[in-house]
Amino acid sequence: MRYRKLGSSDLEVSEISLGSWLTYSGGVEFEQTRACTDAAFEAGINFFDTANVYGRGAAETAWGEILSGRPRDSYILATKVWGQMSDDPSDRGLSAAQIAKQIDASLERLRTEYVDLYQAHRFDPDVPIEETLEALQRVVESGKARYLGFSEWTTEQLQAALDIAGPDLFVSSQPQYSMIWQAPEAELFPLCDANGISQIVWSPLAQGVLTGKYKPGEEPPSDSRAASSEMNIAMSRLMNDAVLEAVERLRPVADDAGLSMTELALAWVLRRPELASAIIGASRPEQVFANARASGIELTADTLAAVDDALGDVAVKEPTLAPLARAGVTHR
């Protein structure tokens, strides 16, 4: 496992990190969560990413029990704040009161006195940005978090924050990024790089599509993510013949490079020096090991060109975000 510096922080994070979005928030049993976490340590993974909203605290609770048995300096722990945490629709967002409430709740569930990285899970257009930034900075000042990051902010939102708080505010950005979703390269990567902010990318395997498990013209396996009714909308953009046919064209590219499809996809995102880590999910230890093997793989120029040819025009390269992410900045 190789390690990279996280932005302007003093943290060295593993190139492959373990996330807990769909798995440890209730998708798999607790013992599977423990087994995958143990496998991560064995593979050299030291960076673990979760969020308060994953299973409304379930993912944090699971890792709190598992990680509390290990020395606190043996892992780097990240969590997030923003999503709705109860049936009360007001129990969400990035107000000062909500951030103060949620960091304490996260620390209690995680059984730790601090997190290494505290991230704004999305941007909150309903709260003055100054209030959000001040509240996040108080979390660091209080010792409850060492560093701050954000996920899926537009460049306009990030620039507004930097104009107010300066370039030392954030050390990390967490966008969706994969061979299929290349949009962050256009604007987000350059702005972050100019301000000492690293990328921690989610869904580098495009919800598993880039592993090659789904075939064009065929129904997805019954035990797969794409077969879940809860994930149909999220995966609809990926589960079409044009994308799946492009993925099939990647198979000989991986074979020629002596790589698995998973290794090719992860090595492709890690080719960018702006990245600190690629977050993977796993429900079985063998998946953790398979993903971890991508660390340190360097793709040749010929392989990268072959990837571009195979993808054709299915790769999204324009900076397009969901309407919520595009919401404007509110000032006092």
C-alpha positions, 0 to 999 in steps of 0.5 A: 500500500502506498500513502499520500499526503492529504492536502496541506495537513500532516496526514498520510493516508492510504491510496485506497480507503474504506468507506461505509455508505451502503455496507456498514450502515445496514447493508451487511451484518456486523461480523462482515463489517468487522471482517472487512475492517480487519482486512483493510488493516491487513492490506495497509489501509489506514483511512476510514470514511463514514458519515453521520447520515449513513444508516442514521448513525448505524455506520458510525456505531459499527465502526465505533465498536470495531475501531475502539479496540485498536490504538487511535493513532493506527488509523485516520478517521473521517466523518461528515455532517449535513444529512437528515438524522431523524424524521424531523425535516429540520434535523439536518443541514449546516447551521451552527447549532446542527454542526455543534450537535452532530459532531458530539453525536458522531464522536459518541457513536465513534467512541473517540475524542476526535476525528481526523477529518470532518467534512461538510457532506454537501453545501447548505444554501439555506444557511449563511456560508459565514455561519457554516464556516465559523461553526466548522472552524469551532469544531477544530478549535475545540479539538473535536476534529483535526482538519476540515473537508467538503464533499460535492461543492461547486467551484463557486461554493468553494471559492466563496468559502476560500474568499472568506476563510482563506486557503487553509480552511479545507484540506480535502474535497470528496467528489464522485470521480471515475472513468465514467464520471470525469467532470471534476477534472475540468474545474474542481481539481485545478481550484483545489490544487491551487489551494492545497486541497486533495481529492478523496474520491467516491464511487471510483468503480462507478457503483460497481459497473467498472468491475464488469459484473453487469453485461449489456442486454442482461438483467443484473445479478439478483444479489447486486446493487443494480438489482436493488429497487432502492438503487435503481434511480442512482444507477439508472445513468450507468445501467444502459447499453452504451455504458455497459458496452464501453465497459466491455471494451475495457476488458481487453485493455485490462487484459493487455495490461495484466490487470483486473477490471477493478485494478484498471479502474482504481489505477486510472483514478489514482493516476492523478496527483491531485488524489490522496485516496480512492474510497472503496466499499466492500462486503467481503474481505476478499473485495478489500484485498482485490481493491487494495492491490490497485495501489502503486499500479502505474498505467502506461501512456498506451493503456491510458490511450486505450481506455480513452478509445474504449470509453468513447463519448460515454465519459461525462467530462463537463462539470455537471452537478445535481440541482442541490449541489448547484444551489447558490451561496447565501451570505449574512 
